[in-house]
């Protein structure tokens, strides 16, 4: 009876324990993304005040929306040094990203581009949680692309030349 009660208390505590934002290094980040369907990551340079000051907001969001896995990683230091370049993270410009394990390769990462407020990021995280990885992402999302990436411009025709037609062939 006592063992059963202890098991129930332990299960109840686990169900009500608030999720945390896990501190990661490059290897732990890779393992976390590989073992969870959806991961929200705060990436920032070592000593970045904006990244560190956003962490309490992300912790509140993790408590409010426990269906996602949350992590933070300081890029640019030690074993994480290559991540700053790979993910274009600079000091003073932290990045919040969602990683999707089972999405098609071009849609495995989504970068948040809105205001760093609790309400806005919570809504974004709710969208991350709800997205099924389909070809139709929630409204306003550009999956797998940053705002600074543009579609290639169509090739321009050279001045003075015209396209060949069937009449030219005759």
C-alpha positions as CSV (number, residue, x, y, z in Angstrom):
1,X,0.0,0.0,0.0
2,X,2.8,2.4,0.9
3,X,4.6,1.7,-2.3
4,X,1.5,2.3,-4.3
5,X,0.9,5.6,-2.5
6,X,4.5,6.7,-3.2
7,X,4.1,5.8,-6.9
8,X,0.9,7.8,-7.1
9,X,2.5,10.8,-5.4
10,X,5.5,10.5,-7.7
11,X,3.3,10.4,-10.8
12,X,1.3,13.4,-9.7
13,X,4.5,15.4,-9.0
14,X,5.8,14.5,-12.5
15,X,2.6,15.5,-14.1
16,X,2.5,18.9,-12.4
17,X,6.3,19.7,-12.5
18,X,6.9,22.6,-14.8
19,X,9.1,22.0,-17.8
20,X,12.4,23.6,-17.9
21,X,14.6,25.2,-20.5
22,X,17.6,22.8,-20.8
23,X,21.1,24.2,-21.0
24,X,22.8,22.5,-23.9
25,X,26.1,22.1,-25.7
26,X,26.3,21.1,-29.4
27,X,26.2,17.4,-28.7
28,X,23.3,17.7,-26.3
29,X,21.4,19.9,-28.8
30,X,21.8,17.3,-31.5
31,X,20.6,14.5,-29.2
32,X,17.6,16.6,-28.0
33,X,16.5,17.4,-31.5
34,X,17.0,13.8,-32.6
35,X,14.9,12.5,-29.7
36,X,12.0,15.0,-29.7
37,X,9.5,15.8,-32.4
38,X,9.5,19.6,-31.8
39,X,12.2,21.6,-29.9
40,X,12.2,25.3,-29.3
41,X,15.8,26.6,-28.9
42,X,17.1,29.9,-27.7
43,X,20.5,30.4,-29.4
44,X,22.7,33.3,-28.3
45,X,26.3,34.3,-28.1
46,X,28.2,33.9,-24.9
47,X,27.5,36.9,-22.7
48,X,24.6,38.2,-24.8
49,X,22.5,40.3,-22.5
50,X,19.4,40.2,-24.8
51,X,19.6,36.4,-24.9
52,X,20.0,36.1,-21.1
53,X,17.2,38.6,-20.4
54,X,14.8,36.7,-22.6
55,X,15.4,33.4,-20.8
56,X,12.8,34.1,-18.0
57,X,10.2,34.7,-20.7
58,X,11.0,31.4,-22.4
59,X,10.8,29.6,-19.0
60,X,7.3,31.1,-18.4
61,X,6.3,29.9,-21.9
62,X,7.7,26.4,-21.1
63,X,5.5,26.3,-18.0
64,X,2.4,27.6,-19.9
65,X,2.9,25.2,-22.9
66,X,4.5,22.0,-21.7
67,X,3.8,20.1,-24.9
68,X,7.1,21.2,-26.5
69,X,10.8,20.6,-25.5
70,X,12.8,23.7,-24.7
71,X,16.5,24.3,-24.8
72,X,19.1,27.1,-24.7
73,X,22.5,27.1,-26.2
74,X,25.3,29.6,-26.0
75,X,27.0,29.5,-29.4
76,X,30.5,30.7,-30.3
77,X,32.3,29.1,-27.3
78,X,34.3,25.9,-27.1
79,X,32.6,22.9,-28.7
80,X,29.7,25.2,-29.8
81,X,31.9,27.6,-31.8
82,X,30.8,26.4,-35.2
83,X,27.1,26.9,-34.4
84,X,27.4,30.7,-34.4
85,X,28.4,30.6,-38.1
86,X,26.1,27.7,-39.0
87,X,23.0,29.4,-37.6
88,X,24.1,33.0,-38.2
89,X,23.9,34.0,-34.5
90,X,25.8,37.1,-33.4
91,X,26.3,38.7,-30.1
92,X,23.4,41.0,-29.3
93,X,21.2,39.2,-31.8
94,X,19.9,36.0,-30.2
95,X,17.7,33.7,-32.2
96,X,14.7,31.6,-31.2
97,X,14.1,28.6,-33.5
98,X,11.9,25.6,-33.7
99,X,13.4,22.4,-34.8
100,X,11.1,19.7,-36.3
101,X,12.5,16.1,-36.3
102,X,10.0,14.5,-38.6
103,X,9.4,17.4,-41.1
104,X,10.7,17.3,-44.6
105,X,14.3,18.4,-44.8
106,X,13.5,21.9,-46.1
107,X,11.0,22.5,-43.3
108,X,13.0,21.2,-40.2
109,X,13.8,24.6,-38.8
110,X,11.7,27.7,-38.3
111,X,13.2,31.0,-37.0
112,X,11.0,33.3,-34.9
113,X,10.9,36.9,-36.4
114,X,8.4,38.7,-34.2
115,X,8.7,40.9,-31.1
116,X,10.3,39.3,-28.0
117,X,7.2,39.6,-25.9
118,X,5.6,36.8,-23.8
119,X,2.3,37.0,-25.7
120,X,3.8,37.0,-29.2
121,X,6.3,34.2,-28.5
122,X,3.6,32.1,-26.7
123,X,1.3,32.4,-29.8
124,X,4.3,31.4,-32.0
125,X,5.0,28.4,-29.8
126,X,1.4,27.4,-29.9
127,X,1.7,27.4,-33.7
128,X,4.8,25.3,-33.4
129,X,3.0,22.8,-31.2
130,X,0.0,22.6,-33.5
131,X,1.8,22.4,-36.8
132,X,1.7,18.9,-38.3
133,X,4.6,19.3,-40.7
134,X,2.4,19.5,-43.7
135,X,3.0,21.6,-46.8
136,X,0.6,24.2,-45.5
137,X,2.2,25.9,-42.5
138,X,0.2,28.2,-40.2
139,X,-0.5,31.6,-41.6
140,X,2.5,34.0,-41.6
141,X,5.1,31.3,-41.5
142,X,7.9,30.9,-43.9
143,X,9.3,27.5,-42.9
144,X,12.9,26.8,-43.5
145,X,13.6,30.3,-44.7
146,X,14.8,33.5,-43.0
147,X,13.4,36.9,-43.9
148,X,16.7,37.8,-45.6
149,X,16.6,34.8,-48.0
150,X,14.9,35.7,-51.3
151,X,13.6,33.6,-54.1
152,X,16.0,33.7,-57.1
153,X,15.1,36.5,-59.5
154,X,14.0,35.3,-63.0
155,X,16.7,35.5,-65.6
156,X,16.6,38.7,-67.6
157,X,16.7,38.7,-71.4
158,X,19.7,40.3,-73.0
159,X,19.0,43.6,-74.6
160,X,18.8,43.5,-78.4
161,X,18.1,39.8,-78.7
162,X,14.7,38.3,-79.3
163,X,13.4,34.8,-78.7
164,X,13.4,32.4,-81.6
165,X,10.0,31.4,-82.9
166,X,8.7,28.7,-85.2
167,X,8.9,31.1,-88.1
168,X,12.7,31.3,-87.6
169,X,13.0,27.6,-88.1
170,X,11.3,27.6,-91.5
